[in-house]
Amino acid sequence: MFNIKTNWMKKNKNSAQEELTNENAQNEEMEDVLNDEQDEEQETEPAEEEEEEVEEVDELEELRDKYLRLAAEFDNYRKRTAKEKVELIQTAEKGLLLAMLEVLDDADRASVEIEKSEDLVSVKEGAFLIFDKLRKKLTSRGLKEMDSVNQDYDPELQEAIAEVPAPSEELKGKVIDDVQKGYYLNDKLIRHAKVVVGK
């Protein structure tokens, strides 16, 4: 009986040891699995962080490249428009000077004829023709004469250089005489008129 009990205890002890061994093996397997998962997570986290950093750096490089291109394009645009503006001004002056050369040629011819001629009437007619041609050329370029005489004095358009007693009540505060005419270029004031105002 004692032998049966001892055998039974040995079997139970062996079973218990086997169970403990199995449990330990399972626990070790579980720990290995958990350790592997943690290692994988640790490996993937830095990899993901590195990928995000690489993407951010690429994006910053792309934005920097776009900025530099835009800055260069704007600089080129600014230089081009400045050059075009200078060329436009020079061309405008050239066109005006070419138009005035015709008047200058007429004046040169008139001065030669004035020295030869003793007929004052024809000299006067020639001079008036030249003046008229000059006015027409300037008017065709957008120049317009300001009409000031007998108009109300306007300090934004006219500069009063003298005040004289008005010959009549209606002319008080009005322009009596133009000393220097005012001019518009394409309806924009380019020279104030110098006037005498009645008081």
Stockholm file with secondary structure:
# STOCKHOLM 1.0

chainA/1-199         MFNIKTNWMKKNKNSAQEELTNENAQNEEMEDVLNDEQDEEQETEPAEEEEEEVEEVDELEELRDKYLRLAAEFDNYRKRTAKEKVELIQTAEKGLLLAMLEVLDDADRASVEIEKSEDLVSVKEGAFLIFDKLRKKLTSRGLKEMDSVNQDYDPELQEAIAEVPAPSEELKGKVIDDVQKGYYLNDKLIRHAKVVVGK
#=GR chainA/1-199 SS CHHHHHHHHHHHHHHHHHHHHHHHHHHHHHHHHHHHHHHHHHHHHHHHHHHHHHHHHHHHHHHHHHHHHHHHHHHHHHHHHHHHHHHHHHHHHHHHHHHHHHHHHHHHHHHHHHHHCCCHHHHHHHHHHHHHHHHHHHHHTTEEECCCTTSBCCTTTEEEEEEECCSSGGGTTBEEEEEECCEEETTEEEECEEEEEEC
#=GC SS_cons         CHHHHHHHHHHHHHHHHHHHHHHHHHHHHHHHHHHHHHHHHHHHHHHHHHHHHHHHHHHHHHHHHHHHHHHHHHHHHHHHHHHHHHHHHHHHHHHHHHHHHHHHHHHHHHHHHHHHCCCHHHHHHHHHHHHHHHHHHHHHTTEEECCCTTSBCCTTTEEEEEEECCSSGGGTTBEEEEEECCEEETTEEEECEEEEEEC
//
